[in-house]
Amino acid sequence: MKKIIPFMLIVALGSCVSSTQITSSWLMPGKHIVIANLNKVLVVAMFKNEISTHLAEDQMASYLGGKGVVSYNYLNAHFPKNNADAIRDKVRDDGFDGVITMRLIDAEKEKVYNPSNFELYPPYYSNFSGYYFRNFPYYSTEGYYTATKIFTVETNVFSIKEDKIVWTGITKTTDPDGVEKMMKETAHVVYKRMVKEGFISKK
């Protein structure tokens, strides 16, 4: 029994690991942003589903210490969406320091082969009969295929003053447990990477 407890603990801890991982990122050399010094930052999520858009923007804005402005409250019917120069001028004139965008760039299904079941029973390794009795059934069970869903999200940070991109990252989420959890995980993973790279700090 003592040998089983650590294994079960590892399984329990493993199940808490986020299904979202950041696969790549780029930072403008020497760029560092202090959130406390910002005026406001526009957060723009580009998803077809309105609920996903709101969840993503709300979650990312929560990391900006009250400086985040969600686009669903800002990009109204009068916003010049079809004119690049007008968009830049309006965001700058309205006092924004930067813009964070999140966009779903890929949603795919990956076919994964699962081999026949296999479990370890250390107590039965003491003799052949116990070992064979416990393991033979697993070698006679056929494997199977499952479809894994993978969502890829691109996050960019633009400086309005410099009028250029200053940070970008790609995240992949495997079999998310609902839209809300996926959005929270994506924003959290991106924020942690920005802090780790020294791109942003609270003060």
ABEGO torsion letter per residue (X at the ends): XAAAAAAAAAAAAAAABBABBBABBBBBBGBBBBAAABABBBBBBBBABAAAAAAAAAAAAAAAGGABBBAAAABBAABBAABAAAAAAAAAAAGBABBBBBBBABBBBBBBBBBBBBBBBAAAAABAAAAAAAAAAAAABBBBBBBBBBBBBBBBBBBAAAGBBABBBBBBBBGBBEAAAAAAAAAAAAAAAAAAAGABBAX
